[in-house]
């Protein structure tokens, strides 16, 4: 199920990659399976391991450590529970 597009991604040292959705259109939880679909056609299956409150946006999602900032270019689609 489509959730949002990624507005930006950044790294927190020792924690990992955080993605900030353009808009929050549904409810997600720690541990939810998500699929990242880049504009270039790459697909990555991962999980939300933390939900972060950040200053410039209502929420950011900390991803499992197998995902790097470079893996999530702007406009990447975030799909929830799409591969379980």
C-alpha positions, 0 to 999 in steps of 0.5 A: 500500500502506497504511504508517501514519497520521501522528501529527504533522507539523512543519517544519524551517526551510530543509528542509521538512515532516517527518511522524512515522508512528504506527508503522513497519510496513514498509521505506521508502527515500529517494526512495520515492513516497508518497501522503498521504490526509487525513481530509478526503479530500484526496490529495497525491502526493509523495516521501520526500527524507530519513529523520530520526532524532528523539528522541520517535519512531524515525523521521520522513520529510522530504518534498519541498518542495511539502508543508507542515505544514498539508497533513498533519493528524493521522490522515493516511494514508501510503501507499507506492508507491501512485501509481507 
